[in-house]
Amino acid sequence: MRHRTRTALAAAVLAVAAPVALAHAAPSTGQTAHAKQSKASVLFVTEGPIAQMAPVEGQAGTYTFTMPIRTAKQPVIWFTDRPARDAGTLSMRNFVGLWSAKGTDTFATDPPNVAIVYTSGGKQKTFIAGYENLLNWLPDNENVVFIDAVHPTHAARPAGCWAPKAEKLAVEQTSGRQRINIHGAIDLETGQTRMIEAITVDAASTIRVLESIELAWPLMVLIHVYLDNARYHHARLVRDWLARPGCRIKLHFIPAYCPHLNPIERLWGVMHRNVTHNKTYATCAEFADATLGFLREKVPRNWSLFRSSVTDNFRVINPKDFRVMK
């Protein structure tokens, strides 16, 4: 397991309610004699940086709840209402021990009846927390890839550059404005890419990219693919391809209107800075060769130079925080 420690943005709170004898639940809290002798419904509360609920396959209405714990000494708060009206803390180690302890007043014999997860921050923070959680517990035989499409145009793109102050610069223009369609993928760990040139970006090109991903990582039992919500990514043709036996691809959709949460968008910016800015190509074929050569060969070969510009250092962007200029 790679277990990459990441900082998650979404907070999670776990609340467990169970009828447990207070003396067993908190042996060192010093509660009153009345509380020690009472068996009341106790609410245990703890928190973590992230949490995840996932449906159990084949068991409708049943979910697994996972919340990584920082340390065994992490405190768990407990409290109860009438008649005891008491509260205290116990360590995470003792709290977990309630599931394995012997006796009638344990979770092993009398399971808790409520588990609640709360995730704060909206769709973007929830997505980031889920992504961080996936990376934190990603096995060595699984991988993460981001895919997207780009449509560079065969035309010079004037951009700022350094030149002597007295020298006037100009960029020769091309005679046409043909464009190429690229459906591509990148692995942020290694910089390895898969770039497909397509006549049209659609469900068929999506399947071609996914097929190339499976071929590129043959030893991975599962490949997590992050992508946007373009209609062709949801097409029945794609869904049928994913449903075939032995498919090793699992799709994760990025929240709508959030291109900043797809690092491959940053790769397209790097491509333009290195291929199209202040450069002219006599033919569209030369332009296509230069663009695909950069994405297929130069990026993986020189990933140490580009990786700081193509990162998954995500942040939440709220349009309300900006003044829109009209």
C-alpha positions in Angstrom: 0.0 0.0 0.0 1.4 3.4 -1.0 -0.4 5.2 1.9 0.4 8.8 0.8 -0.4 11.1 3.8 -2.5 13.9 2.5 -4.3 16.8 4.1 -8.1 16.5 3.6 -10.4 19.5 3.6 -13.6 17.9 4.7 -14.3 17.3 8.3 -16.1 14.2 9.6 -17.9 13.5 12.9 -18.8 10.0 14.0 -21.6 9.7 16.6 -22.4 6.3 18.1 -25.3 5.7 20.4 -25.5 2.5 22.5 -26.9 1.3 25.8 -23.6 0.7 27.7 -22.8 0.7 31.4 -21.0 3.9 32.1 -18.5 2.2 34.4 -17.4 0.0 31.4 -17.4 2.8 28.9 -15.3 5.3 30.8 -13.5 3.4 33.6 -11.2 6.3 34.5 -13.4 9.4 34.2 -14.4 9.6 37.8 -18.1 9.8 37.3 -20.6 9.9 40.1 -21.6 6.8 42.0 -25.1 7.0 40.6 -23.7 7.0 37.1 -21.5 4.0 37.8 -24.5 1.9 38.8 -26.7 3.1 35.9 -27.0 1.6 32.5 -28.0 4.5 30.2 -27.9 5.2 26.5 -24.4 6.7 25.9 -23.5 8.9 22.9 -19.8 8.6 21.8 -18.5 11.3 19.6 -15.1 11.5 17.8 -13.9 13.4 14.7 -11.5 12.9 11.9 -10.2 14.9 8.9 -12.1 12.7 6.4 -14.5 9.8 6.2 -16.2 7.7 3.6 -19.4 5.7 3.3 -19.7 3.0 0.6 -22.5 0.7 -0.2 -21.9 -3.0 0.4 -22.3 -4.9 -2.8 -25.3 -7.2 -2.8 -26.7 -5.8 0.4 -29.2 -3.1 -0.3 -29.3 -0.4 2.4 -26.1 -1.6 4.0 -23.0 0.6 4.0 -19.4 0.5 5.3 -18.1 3.5 7.2 -14.4 4.3 7.1 -12.8 7.1 9.1 -9.0 7.1 9.5 -7.8 7.8 13.0 -4.8 10.0 13.7 -3.6 8.2 16.8 -4.7 5.5 19.3 -4.7 8.2 22.0 -7.2 10.3 20.1 -10.0 11.2 22.6 -13.6 10.0 22.3 -16.1 12.1 24.1 -19.0 10.4 25.7 -22.1 11.8 27.4 -25.5 10.7 28.5 -28.8 12.4 29.4 -31.2 11.5 32.2 -31.0 9.8 34.6 -27.2 9.8 34.8 -26.5 13.2 33.1 -22.8 12.7 32.9 -19.9 13.1 30.4 -16.2 12.3 30.0 -13.6 11.0 27.6 -11.8 7.8 26.8 -9.0 7.0 24.5 -9.6 5.7 21.0 -7.9 2.4 22.0 -10.5 1.8 24.8 -13.3 2.9 22.5 -12.3 0.3 19.9 -11.9 -2.2 22.7 -15.6 -2.1 23.3 -16.1 -4.2 20.2 -13.9 -6.9 21.4 -14.3 -6.8 25.2 -16.1 -9.6 26.9 -19.3 -9.2 28.9 -22.9 -8.1 28.3 -22.1 -4.3 28.2 -20.0 -4.3 25.1 -20.5 -3.5 21.4 -19.7 -7.2 20.7 -22.9 -8.3 22.4 -25.0 -5.2 22.1 -24.0 -3.3 18.9 -24.5 0.5 18.6 -27.7 1.6 16.8 -26.6 4.8 15.1 -23.6 5.9 13.1 -23.5 9.4 11.5 -21.0 10.9 9.1 -21.0 14.6 8.4 -19.0 16.1 5.6 -18.6 19.8 5.4 -17.7 22.1 2.5 -19.9 21.4 -0.5 -19.2 19.4 -3.7 -15.6 20.6 -4.2 -14.4 19.9 -0.7 -16.2 16.6 -0.7 -14.5 15.6 -4.0 -11.1 16.7 -2.7 -11.6 14.8 0.5 -12.6 11.6 -1.4 -9.6 12.0 -3.7 -7.2 12.4 -0.7 -8.8 9.4 1.0 -8.3 7.3 -2.1 -4.6 8.3 -2.3 -4.0 7.7 1.4 -5.1 4.1 1.1 -4.2 3.2 -2.5 -2.7 -0.3 -2.8 0.4 -0.8 -4.9 -1.6 -2.7 -7.5 -3.9 0.3 -8.2 -3.3 3.5 -10.1 -4.8 7.0 -10.6 -5.1 8.6 -14.0 -6.7 11.9 -15.2 -8.2 12.2 -18.7 -9.6 15.0 -20.8 -9.8 16.3 -24.4 -8.1 19.3 -26.0 -8.5 21.0 -29.4 -5.4 23.0 -30.3 -5.7 25.2 -33.4 -3.1 25.4 -36.1 -2.5 29.1 -35.6 0.3 31.2 -34.0 -0.5 32.3 -30.5 1.4 35.6 -29.7 2.5 35.6 -26.0 4.8 37.7 -23.8 8.5 37.0 -24.0 11.9 38.5 -23.3 13.5 40.6 -26.0 15.8 43.7 -26.3 13.8 46.8 -25.5 14.5 48.5 -28.9 13.7 45.4 -30.9 10.2 45.0 -32.4 8.9 41.4 -32.6 6.3 39.8 -34.8 5.1 36.2 -35.2 4.4 34.9 -38.7 0.8 33.8 -39.1 -0.5 30.6 -40.7 -2.9 30.6 -43.7 -5.5 28.3 -42.1 -7.1 27.6 -38.8 -7.4 23.8 -38.8 -7.5 22.1 -35.4 -6.6 18.7 -34.1 -8.6 16.7 -31.5 -6.6 15.0 -28.7 -8.2 12.8 -26.1 -5.5 12.1 -23.5 -4.6 10.8 -20.1 -1.8 11.4 -17.6 -0.4 9.6 -14.5 0.8 12.3 -12.0 3.1 9.9 -10.2 5.3 9.1 -13.3 4.3 11.6 -15.9 3.3 8.7 -18.3 0.8 9.8 -20.8 -1.6 8.3 -23.4 -2.6 10.6 -26.2 -5.1 9.6 -28.9 -5.7 11.8 -32.0 -9.3 11.6 -33.0 -11.4 12.9 -35.8 -14.2 13.6 -33.3 -14.0 13.5 -29.5 -16.9 11.3 -28.5 -17.8 8.1 -26.8 -15.7 6.1 -29.3 -12.6 8.2 -28.6 -13.3 7.8 -24.8 -13.2 4.1 -25.2 -10.0 4.2 -27.2 -8.4 6.3 -24.4 -9.6 3.8 -21.7 -8.3 0.9 -23.8 -4.9 2.5 -24.1 -4.8 3.1 -20.3 -5.5 -0.6 -19.6 -2.7 -1.5 -22.1 -0.3 1.0 -20.5 -0.7 -0.4 -17.0 -1.2 -4.1 -17.5 -0.1 -5.1 -13.9 -2.7 -2.9 -12.2 -5.8 -4.7 -11.0 -7.7 -1.4 -10.8 -7.2 1.9 -12.5 -9.0 4.9 -11.1 -9.8 7.4 -13.9 -10.8 10.9 -13.0 -12.7 12.9 -15.7 -15.2 15.6 -16.3 -19.0 15.4 -17.0 -18.9 15.7 -20.8 -21.9 14.0 -22.2 -19.8 11.5 -24.2 -18.2 10.3 -20.9 -21.6 9.2 -19.7 -22.7 7.6 -23.0 -24.3 4.2 -23.1 -21.5 3.0 -25.3 -19.0 3.8 -22.6 -21.1 2.3 -19.8 -21.5 -0.9 -21.8 -17.7 -1.0 -22.3 -17.1 -0.5 -18.6 -19.6 -3.3 -17.7 -17.8 -6.0 -19.6 -16.2 -8.8 -17.5 -12.6 -8.1 -16.4 -12.7 -4.4 -16.9 -10.0 -2.7 -14.7 -11.3 0.9 -15.1 -13.3 2.7 -12.4 -14.5 6.2 -13.3 -14.6 9.1 -10.8 -16.4 12.2 -12.1 -15.2 15.6 -11.2 -17.9 18.1 -10.0 -19.5 20.1 -12.8 -17.9 23.4 -13.8 -14.7 22.6 -11.9 -11.9 22.2 -14.5 -9.4 23.3 -11.7 -9.9 19.9 -10.1 -8.5 18.1 -13.2 -4.7 18.4 -13.3 -4.6 17.5 -17.0 -6.1 20.9 -17.7 -2.8 22.3 -16.5 -0.9 20.0 -18.8 -2.7 21.6 -21.7 -1.4 25.0 -20.5 2.1 23.6 -20.4 1.7 22.3 -23.9 0.7 25.7 -25.2 3.6 27.4 -23.6 6.0 25.0 -25.1 4.4 24.3 -28.5 2.2 27.0 -29.7 3.3 30.3 -28.1 5.2 32.5 -30.5 5.8 29.5 -32.9 4.6 29.0 -36.4 4.2 25.6 -38.2 4.0 25.6 -42.0 1.4 22.8 -42.2 -1.2 21.4 -39.8 0.6 18.0 -40.1 3.8 19.6 -38.7 1.8 21.3 -35.9 0.1 17.9 -35.0 3.5 16.2 -34.9 5.0 18.8 -32.6 2.0 18.8 -30.3 1.6 15.0 -30.0 5.4 14.6 -29.8 5.5 16.9 -26.9 2.6 15.2 -25.0 3.6 11.6 -25.8 7.4 11.8 -25.5 8.8 15.0 -24.1 6.5 15.2 -21.1 7.1 11.7 -19.7 10.8 11.9 -20.5 11.2 15.3 -18.7 8.5 14.9 -16.1 10.9 16.2 -13.3 10.8 19.6 -15.2 7.0 19.7 -15.7 5.6 18.0 -12.6 5.5 21.2 -10.5 3.2 22.8 -13.1 0.9 19.8 -13.4 -0.1 19.0 -9.8 -3.1 17.8 -7.8 -2.6 20.6 -5.2 -6.3 21.3 -5.3 -8.2 24.2 -3.8 -11.8 25.3 -3.7 -12.7 28.1 -6.0 -16.0 30.0 -5.3 -17.2 32.4 -8.1 -18.7 34.5 -5.4 -15.2 35.4 -4.2 -14.4 37.2 -7.5 -15.7 40.3 -9.2 -16.7 39.4 -12.8 -15.5 42.0 -15.3 -17.8 42.8 -18.1 
